Amino acid sequence: MTRTEINHILTKKALGLTFVLSAAAFAFAQEKVTINSAIKDSQNNPVPYASVTFSNKTNSALSDATLTDENGQYSIALVPGNYDISIDAVDFKKATINRQITAPGSIDNIQIQPATTNITPTAEIEGVTITAQATRAYRVEIDKKVYDPSMDIVAKGGNLQDVLNNVPSVDVDTDGTVSMRGNSNVRFLINGKPSSMLGIDDGANALQSIPADQIERIEVITNPSSKYEASGTAGILNIILKKSKKVGFNGSVEGTLGYLPTTRLNTNLSWRKGNWTYYINGGGGYRENKSTNDSEFHSFLDPQGLNDGFSQYSLQKGINEGENKNYNVTGGFLVDLTEKATLNASVMLRTFDNESIGETKYYDRVIVKDRNAAGYPDVPFTIQDQYTSRMNVGTNTNNSFQADLGLDQKIGDNGQLLSVATSYQTSKSDGTSFITENGFDNELDLPTLLRNNILTTSENKKFLAKADYELPIGENSKLEAGARFDSNNNDYDYYVDQSQDNGPAEILPNFTSKTFYDENILAGYAQFKSKINNFGYQVGLRAENTDIAVSFQRVNDPQQITVEKNYLKFFPSVFMSYDLGNNNQLLLNYSRRINRPRSFFLIPFMSYNNNRNLFSGNPDLDPTYENSFELGYSLAKSKITFNPTLYFKKSEDEVNMYQYSGVNEDGNTVIYTMPVNAGTESQYGLDLNATFDPFRWLKIMASADIYGYRSEGSYEDFDFSGDGFSNRFRLTTTFRPTRTTNIQLQGHYRGAQNTVSTQREPSYSVNLGASQTIWDGNGTISFNIQDIFNTRARENFVTTPTYSQYSYQQWSPRQFSISLSYRFKQGEKVEQPRRKKDINNNATGDDDDMPM
């Protein structure tokens, strides 16, 4: 089947899914009238970006909300009836009027008055939450940054990995590795909980399978409180998917075409009537990728300590190409069972298929000194030139399923809330890899043929159950407590055989094994929040008992080895805030975190995808513990936000990669890698994020991370001690030449970084995006170019006692795409304003968040 035929089939399937879902949803659409008006100040000047809420007097389910544009105007479709209209705007008093909506047209403009004080008093127990205008890409809260990807034009038509490229405090490497402030131990959550939507150890592939169009927002939690699970020393990235709360039928469809060949079609649909809200998100896509990897390698082994008995010089050039196909659908509902009870349920299905082909060419020059009768190197030496071509053809299929159920029950009339939820998830990944290696040397000139078959199966089952209780105490305080149980089971089946010169295939016992990983975590927490005048604080303590059992067995070996680990640990957190007035706030916090080794880090068998770079797990590996401190400042004005944060982190039992080299049976140097606990590591730095809107047509968002690090520790003969300093900068500028046109330019710079053995060269990239609103505001056409100058790559120099290596990797070349989206109902989703005395909601206020 040709690539064109594949694209055609994918497009037909995705179109079919979209039309079926759209037709079903349209059946529930309601008759509405469109209202136009404007918000003005006391001088009759327009008030841009004000929140306008329409509350139906007889049926709250018919309520809705919108934002004014830069000219203070708004348009909204409503079911006829009597409405209370509330207006909220920065630096203005809240205003409420009543109007009878009967027919389409305009209603009189509404005037609002300036605020008499800079900050409206509030009973939020965190202190004053600094919230940017809805038109800014991110806002700062006491325990998180919240990023809105709707304004990220460069990521339009892209995926989660593209969106993360512009999220504050987050960095995405060329190979898809996500880090926060230089630490890659990031905990990913979907709608507040672990999700099989990210598959099993899929890395960048999983991030690329979640469309940007389905993402409502991303919560960046660099220092989570005790209410959140303690995993992830870097912090938590909580991906909130779209789930509209608007009345009636709402929906959108987005299609994308691009190069490298990319096609994608996604739809987001919702319908709300009475006490019921239904939603469904789904779609599919096809994507090609291409990467290059070149390296220069020099080993200087001296296995007997006899002064340079062997050395090898190697050149490697590799090209990998792949095709990815993915489909996903998520559907669910929310229903108000009573005035105090809400039930929610959802189901998710995801499939991901990958086909790849890669070729690596090696040139090796091996120098072996002759030895005299006493065994010492002599002057004569032998030079062997070897040429090898290695071809790898592989496939991978991942299927995931997830079902969630939750209930929120209000107790009494004082704000008590009990929330219970459960989630069941399964994910299975099957992979095949067929490796053919041809080579010859300058002495015998005899070709050799080596074949390997690699079959892998990974199966994961997760079960989560949790309960949270909230008890308001007075006007400004709240006690929270909860319990949670996580069960995680991973089964790995790894098979490798080998044949030479068309001979029979033989199983390689050192690489063929079965592993069973069982992990159970029982957790409980309690935390107290309060506010005294301008000072807000929150203290909490979390306890987690971890029970892990890893069983593994080699092929043809009747003995099964089991490693068990059980430990109870406590994780305190302290958050403090002080309101300085005039939208200024100081934030100080502390938390303790844990990094449990990934399941395959504990498996003591080697992988074989590259026979010159072999990875082996370590069953003696222990968790890493980290103490994290942050001191931040927040400023939010009508045209500027400014958020610098000083941070310091120190870890215990840090996991480092111990590398050493040796010679295999073919006479080539092999690099062996194994994770080990080696000493401590400290990180410190300044994380700065800011926005500036000097004009209505110009918006600027900048971020910088300037940080240092120091490691102390050793393992065997390798010293991990060292220190260094590095930086990252990012600048996003959005121009608005007309009311319906946006142009965005993004620049990324990543400074050089040195560790004990690795020197990474600096890198930079530039992206461009543009969008045009069409069809009376119901449609948007977008165009973007990723990596305009084709510079996004990684260069490393590695030096160890036994080898040195230079490597260059480009994960993907320059790409561009064009996307078209259509909204069935005009207008963007607007969060309902928070009530002043509602201290029960968390910072996000969403039912689908599950921090416990």
N, C-alpha and C positions, 0 to 999 in steps of 0.2 A: 504494500500500500504506500502511495507517495505521500509526501508531507502535505501537499495541497489537498489530497483527499482526506487526510486526518483533520486538517483545519476545518474543512467543509463539514465533516461529521460532527466535530465539537461544536461548531457554530449552530448547526441545526438542533442539537440536543439542548444547548443552553437557551436558544430562542424558544423552543417548545416549552421548556420549564417556565420561562418568563411569561409567555402568553397564557398558559394554563393558570398560573398563580394570579396574574393580573385580572383575568376574566372572572375568577372566583371572588376576588376582592371587590371588583366593580359592582357586583351584585348587591353589595351592602351600602353603597354610597347614598348619601342623604341630600335632599334639596336644601341649598343654602343661598344666602345673598351676600354680595361683596360690598364691604363698607370701606370708604376712603376718608382720611382725615389727617390732621397734623397736630403736633405738640409744640407749643410756643412758650417762651419765658415771659416775664412781666414787661419786657421791652419789645415784645412781639418778634423776637428772634427765634429761629428754629432750634429745637433741642434734639440733637442727633443721638441715635442709639439708646433711646429711652425704652424701657420695658413697659408694654401696655397689656394689661390683663383684663379680659372680659369674663365676668363671673355671672352665669345664668342664675336668676333668682329662684326658678322653679325646678331646674334639673342641673345639678352640678356637672353631670357628665357632658353637658353641652358647652362647658366653659372652654376658653382657648386663650392664647396669648401670642404676641408678636413683638417685633422691634421696629422702631422708626429708622429710616435711612439717614444719610448724612445731611439731608435737607429737613429732617424732622417729620417726614411724612411716613405713613404706613397704610397698608391695605390688608384686609382680613376677611375671610368668608365665614359667616355665622348662620346658624339656624335662627329664624325670627323669634324674638322673645324680649323679655325685660332683663337688662344687664347692669351690674355694677362695674364701672370701668376704673381700674386702679393704674396709676402711672408712677413708675420708679425710675429715677435718673440720678446719676452721680452729681453731688453738690446741690441737689434740689430736694425740697420737701415732698413727701409722698402725698399724692392727691387722689381722691375718689369721687366720682360723679355717677349718676344713674341715667340711663338712656333706654328708650324703647326702640328696638330694631325691628322694622316691619318690611322694608323694601330696599333694593340696591340703591347705592348713591353715596352722597357725602353727608357726614354729620359735622356739627360745628367744631371748630378747633378748640383745643383744651389748653388753658394756660396753667403753668405751675410756678411756684415761688421758690426763690433761692433758699437753701438751708440756713438756719440761723447759727448753727454750729457746724464744725468741719466733719464731725462723725456722729451719726445717729446712735444713741445708746442702744445697746442690745444685750440680751441675756445669754448669748452664746458663751458657753463655758470655756472656750479656748481663748477668750479675749476677743478682739475685733478681727474678723477674718478679712484679709486684704484680698479683694476680688477685682480683677481688671474688668474693663468693659467687655461686653460679649464679642466685640469686633477684634479683640486681641487674641493672639494665638494661644497664650497660656495665662494662667493666674496662679497666685501663690496662696496656699493655706498653711495652717500651723504645722501639719505633718506631711505635706505633699505638694508637688507642683502638678497642675492639671493642664494638659496640652490638648487643644482643639485642632484636629487635622483638617477641618473644613476650609481653612484659609491657606493650606499648604498646596499651592497650585502645582508645584513641581511633582508632588506625589499623586496628582489626579490620574486615575486609571492604573495606579500602581498597586503595591501590596504593603503589608505591615513593615517589611524591611525598609521600603522606601520612606514610609512615614517616620520610622525611628531615626532616620538620618538627620532629622531636624528637631528632634525632641530635646529640650534642655537637660543637661547633665548626662546625656546618653551618647554613646559613640558606637558606630557600626564599622567593623574592620572590613577589608576587601573580601575576606572569605565568609562574611556573614556573622562573625562572632560579635555579640553585643556585650558592651561593658558600660559600667557607670563609674565615672571618675577613675578610670584605669583598671577597675576590678571586673572580671568577667563572670563572677559568681552571682549572676542575676536570677532572681526568682520570678518566673512569668506566671501571671494569673489571667484567666479569661472571666470577665464578670465577677471578679473577686474570689475565684477559686481555681485550683489546678484543673487543667482541661486536656482531654485526649485530642482536642482539635490541633494541638501542637505535636501529636504523634510521639513515637519513641525515639529519642536521640536523633531527631531528624535535622537539628540545627537550622541552617539557612533555608533548607527546603520547606520546613514547617512555616517559617515566617513569610515565605513567598506565597503560601497557599491561602493566606487570609487577605482578601481584597481591602484596599484602603477605603473603598466606598462603604464597607460594612462597619467601620470603626467610628463610634460616637466620640470617644475621647480616650486619652491615655493618662493614667495617674502614675507619676514618678515619685516613689516613696523611698528616699535615700536613707532614712532612719526610722523604720517602722516602730510603732508602739507595741505594747504587750498584747494588744488585741489581735495583732496579726501573727501568723505563724512565724517561728524564729528562723526559718531557713533562708539562706541568701545573704552572705556577708556584704555584698555590694548594695543590696536593697531589693525592692519589689517594683516590677512594671505590671500594672493592672490594666488590661485592655478591656474597655467597656464597649460592647457591640451595640448597634442601634436597636432601639425598641421604643417606637414612638408612643407618646402619651396623648396625642391630639385626638379630638373627637372626630368620628366619622372615618371615612376612608382616606388613607395617605399612602403614598408609595413613590418609588423612583426606580428607574432602570438606567444602567450605565454600561456602555460597550466601549471596548478599547482595541485598537490595532497598533502594532508597533514593530520596530526592528532593533535588536535581533528579533526574528519573527515572534510576535506575541499577539494573542487574541484572548479577550476576556469579555464575559457578559454576566452581569450581576443584577439582582433585583432585591429591593427592600420594601415590603408591604406590611401595612397594619390597618386594623379596623377596630374602632372603639364605639360601642353602643351600650348605653345603660351601664351596668356593673361589669361588663365583659370587655376585655381588650385582647385581640388576637394579633399575632405578628408572625411573619415568615421572611427569612433572608436566605437567598440561595444563588447559585450560579456555577460557572465553570470557566476554565481557561486552559490555554496552551502556551507554553513558553519554551524557547530555546536558550541555551547558555553556552558560553565558550570561555575557557580559561587557559592561561599559559603559565608555565612554571619552568624557569631556567635556574641552574645552579652550577657552582664551581666548587669542587671538594678536594681537600688535601689531607690525607691521614699520615701520621708518623708513629706507627705502632712500634713498641719495643717490648714484646711480651716477655723476654728473658732478662731485661735490663742490661742489654749488651751494646747499647749505643747505636741506635738506628739500624736494626736488622731488616726493616721492611718499610716501604713507603708507597703511597698510591696517589695518583692525581687523576681526577675524574671530571668530565664535563657532562651535564645532563640538560636535555631540552625536551620539554613535555607540552603536549597540547591535549586538552580534554574538551569534548563537546557532548551536549546532552539535550534531551527533550523531556519536558515535564507536562503532565496533564493532571488537572485537579478539579474535583467537583465537591461542593459542600452545600448543605441545606440545614437551617436551624428554624424550628417552629415552636411556638408556645402560646400560652395564654396567661392572663391575670384576671381574677374575678374577686369582687368584693362580696364575700359570703354574707357578712353583716356589716353594720357601720364600724365594727371594731376588728373584723377578721378578713384577711386577704390571703387567697391561695394563688400560687404561681407554679407553673409546670412548663418544661421545655424538653425537646429532643433534638439532638444534633447528629448528623451523619456526614462523614468526610472520607473521600478517597483520593489518593495521590499516587501517580505512576511516574516512574522515571526510567529512561533508557539512556545509557551513556557509552561513549567510546573514547578511549584515550591511548595515545602513543607517546612513549618516552624513548629517546635515543641516548645511549651512553657511549662515551669514549673514555677508556681507562688506560692509564700507563702505570704499570706496576714495576717497581724497582726492588729487586731482591739481591742483597749482597751475599757473595759466596762466603763460606765459613771454613776455617782451617781445621786441622785435626783436633785442636783444643776446643773447637766450637765457637771461636770468636770471629766476628766479621773480618773479611779480608778485603783487599783493594778491588779485586775483580767483582763485577756485579752483572746481573742479568736484567734486561729490559723486556717486558712483555706488553705489547699493545693489544687491547681487546676492544671490539666493537659489538654493541648489543642493541637490539631493537625489541622493545617490550610493548605488546598490544593488550589492552584490557577492554573487554566488552561486558557491560553489566546491566542489570535491570533491578528495580526495586518497586514493590507495591506496598502501600500502607492503607489500611482501612480502619476507621475509628468510629465509635458510637458512644454517645453520652446521653443520659437521662437525668433530669434534675427535678426536684419537688421541694417546695417550701411553703411555710405558713407563718404569717405575722398576726399576732393576737394582742390587741390592746387590752389592758387590764385596768378597770376603774376609770376615773375621770382625771387622774393626776399625771398622766403621761407614762405610766408603766407599760412596757412592751416586752413580749416574749416572742422570739423568732426561732423557729426550728427549720432545718433544711437537711436534705440528703442528696447525694450524687453518686451515680454508678457509671463507670467509664471502662471501655475496653479499646484496645488498639493492637493491631497485629501487623508486623512488617516482615515481608519475605524478600530476600535478595539473592541474586546470582551474579557471579563474576567469573569470566573465562579469560585466563591469561595465557598468552603465547609469547615465548621469548626465544629469539634467534640471536646467535652470536658466533664469532670466530676470533682467533688471535693470529699474530704475525708469525708464530713459530710453526704450528701445525697446519694452519689455514684450513682447518676442518670445521664446518658449520655444526653447531649444536642446536637442538630443538627441545625446548622445555615447555610443558603445558601444565597448567593448574586449573582445577575447578574448585570454586569456593561457593558454598551454599550456606546461607544464614537465615535463621528464623528468630524473631523477637516477638514475644507476646506479653502484653501488659494488662493487668486488671487493677482498677482502683475503686475503693469505696470510701465515701466521706459522709460522716454524720456530725451535726453540730447543733448547739443550742446556745442562744444569747439572751440575756435578761438585762433590761435597763430600768433603773429606779431613779427618777428625779427627786432631788432633795432641795426643797425651797425653790427660789427663782433662778439661782445661779450655779447649782451643783447637780451632779449626777453620778451615781454608782453603776458600774457595768461589770458583769461577770458572765462567764460562759465555759463550756466544755466542748471538746472536739475529739473525734477519733478518725484517723487516717489509716487505711490498709492499702499497701502497694505491693503487688506481686509481679515480678519480671521473670520470664523464662527465656533463656538464650540457648540456641542450638547452632553450633558452629562446626562446619565440615570442610576439610581441605584435602585434596589428593593431588598427585603429581605423576607425570609420565615424561620420559626422556627419549628423544629420537624415535618417536612412534612406538615405544615399548608399552607394556601394560601399566595401567595407573595403580599407584600405591597410596594408601591413606597416610598422611603425615600425622603421627600421633601427638606431636608437640603442639599442633594447631587445631586438633579436632576434639571437641568437648561439649558437654552439656552443663548448664548452670541454672540453678533455681535460687532466686533472690526473693526473700519475704521480709517486709518491713511493716511494722505496726507502731504508730505513734499515738499516744494518749496524752491530751493536753488540757489544761485548765488555766484560766486567767481571771484576774480581778483588777479593776482600775477605777480611780476616783478623779473626777474633774470638778473644778470650781473656779470662781472668779471673785477677786476682792478689788473693787474699784477698777483700776486700769491693769491690774496684775491677774493673769490667768495661769493656771497650772494643771497638770495631769500627771499622776503617778500610778504605776502599774507593775504587776508582777505576773509572770507566766511560768508555768512548770510544764515540762515535756518529758515523758518517759518513752524512750526509744528501744525497741526490741527488733534486732536484725538477725537473720539466719541466712547464710550463703552456703549452698551445697554445690559442689562441682565434681565432675568426673571425666577423666580422659577416656577416649575410645579404647576398647580392649583391656580396660583396667577395671577389675571388679570392685576396687576400693573407691568409695565415695567419701570425699573430705567435706566436713561441715565446719564453718567458722561462725560462732555466735557472738553477738555484741549486745549488751544491755546497759543502758545508763539513764539516770535521772538527772536533769539539769534545770537550773532556774535562770530566767531571763528578765531582769528588771528594765524599766524604762521610766524616764522623767522628761516631761516637756513643760517649758515655761515660756510665757509671752508677756510683753509689757507694751501697752499702747502709749506711744509718745505724743499722740494727738496729730491732727492734720494729716491723717492717712499714713502715719509712720508707725512702725512696729518692730520691736526686737524679739528674737526667738532664740531660745537656748534649749538644747535637748541632748539626751543620752540614751543609748540602748545597747543591749548585748545580743549578739547574733551567733548563729551556728552554720557551718558549711559541712553537711554530711557528704561523704564521698559518693559519687555517682556509682550506680550498681556495677557497671563494667570496670570501674577502677579497682574493684575488689577481686576480680577474676584473675587468677595467676597464669593464664594462658595467653599466648601471643596471637595477634591478628596478622594476616598475610596479604593484605592488599598491595603492599610494597615490600618485596623481600630484601630491600636494603635499608628500610626503616621499620623496625619491629617494635610494637607496643605491648607491654605486659602489665597486667594489674597487680595489685599488692594486697593480699588478704589481711595484712597487719595494719593497714591504713586506719588512722583514727580521725575523728572530725576536727575541723578547725574552729576555734572560738575567737570572736572579735568583739572588742569594746569600741564603740563609736560615739564621738562627740561632735556637735555642730553648734555654731554661733552664727545666726543670720539676721539680716535686716531687710525690711520690706517697705517700699514706698510705692504708692499707687495714686497717680494724678490723672487728670483728664487726657494729658498728652504723653505721659511718661510713666513707666514702671521701672523699678530698680531693685534688684534682689541679689546682693552679695552674700555668700556663705563661707565662713572659715570652717574647715573640718579637720579632724584628726582621728585616725583609726589604728589600732594595734591588735594584731592577731597572734594567737598561740597555736603551736603545732601546725604551722603553715605547710600546706601541700605544695611541693615543688617537684618539677620533673627532673629526675636523675638520669643523665645520659652518659653512655659509655660506648665505645666502639670495639669491634672484633672482626675477625676474618671468617667468612663462611666457607663451606666445602668447595665452592667454585673459585676461591681465591680473592673474592671481592670484600671490601670493607662494609660492615653492617653497623648501623647506629641503633642501639637498643635504648628504649625509653621506659621508665617505670616511675609512677608517682610515689613519693615518700614524704613523711612528716619531717621537716627540717627547720627547726628554730622558730624565730618570730619575724614578723614584718610590720613596719610602721608606714603609714601613708598620711600625708598632710598636704593641705593646699587651699586655694581660693577658687570657689565655683561661683561665677558671676553671670547673671542673666538680666537682660534689660530690653525694654521696648521704647521706641520714640516715634510719635506721630506728629512731625512738625507741621504737616499740611494735611488736608483732607485727602489729597491724592498720593500721599507718600507715607509708608509705614516701614519702620526699621526694627528688626529683632536681632539682637546680638547675644552671644554667649562665649564665655572663656573659662577654661579650666587650667589653672597653673598649679602644678603639684610636684611634690618630692616624695621620695620613698627610701627606706633603708631596711635591708635584710640582714639577719644574723643567724647563722646555723651552718651545719655541714652534715654530709652523709658519705660514709666510706672515705674515699680520697677526694671527694668533690666539695669545694667550699662555696656555699650559697651567700656568703656575706658580701655586702656591697651597698652602695647608695647611688642616687641619681636624681635628675630633675627633668621635667618635660612640660609640655603645654599643648593645648588644643584651642582653636578659635573657630567660630562659626558666625557668619553674617548673612542675614536674609533681608532683602530689600524688595518691597512690593510697591509698584507704581500703579496708579489708576488714571490713565489719560482721559477716559470717559467714564460715565456712570456705570456702564455695563462691561467695561474692559479692564482686565488686570494683567500686569506683567510682573513676574517675580524672578529674582536672581539670587542664587545661593552660592556662598563660597565656604569651603571647608579647608582648614589647615591643621595638620597634625605634626607636632614637632618631633625631633629626634629623641630617642630614648635609649639609655644604656643600662643593662643589668650586668650581673657578674660575668656572663658568657656571651651575651647577645648585644649587638649594637644595631638599632633600627634607624634607618634613614628617614628624614622628614618627607611628608607627602602632602599633596593638595589636590582639590578638585573643584569644579565649578558646574552648577546646574542652572538650567533656564526653564521657565514655565510661563504660559500665557493662557488666559481664559476669556471667553466672550459669552455673555448672557444673551440668549435668544428666546424666541417664542413667548414674548410678553413676560419674561422672567421665569417661565416654566422649564427652560432648557439651558444647558451650558455646554459649550464645546471648548475643549482644553487641548493644549499641545505642550509637550515638554521634551527636553534633551537632558539626559543624565550623563555627566562627565564630558562636558563640551570638548575639552582639550585632550581627552583620553589619557589622563595622568593618574587615575585612581589605581594605585598598585602598592605593593609592599616590598621593601628591600631590607634584607637582614645580613649581618655578618656575625657568625658564631665562632667562638674560639674556646677550645677545651684542651686539657693536657694531651689528648690523643688525636685531635683532628681540628681542622678549621673549614668553614664553609661559607660561601656567599650564595644567596638565593634571591630570586626576583619572582614575584607572583602577581599576576593580574587576574582577579577572579572573574571579571566581566568587562568587555570593551565598552566604548561609547554606545549609548542606546537612545532611541527617541520613540515617542508614541503619541497618538491622538485619540481622544476619548470624547464621547457624546453622552450626556446624561439628560433624562427627562423626568420631571417631577409631576406626579398626578395632582398634587395640590401645591400651589405656589406658597413660598414662605419657608423659612428655616425653623427648625424646632427651637423653642424657647423654654428654658426651665422656669417653673413657677417660682415667684419670689418667696424667700423663706420668711416665715412668720417670726416676729421679734421674740416671742416667748417660747418658741418651740425648741427646747433644749434636748429633745429626744433623738433628733436626726443626727447622723454623723455628717462629716464635711461634704459628702457627695449627695446625701439625701436620697439615694436610689435603692429600690427594693432588691435589686439584683446584686448588690455588693455583699460579699461574704468574707470580711477580713478575718474572722475567727478561724 
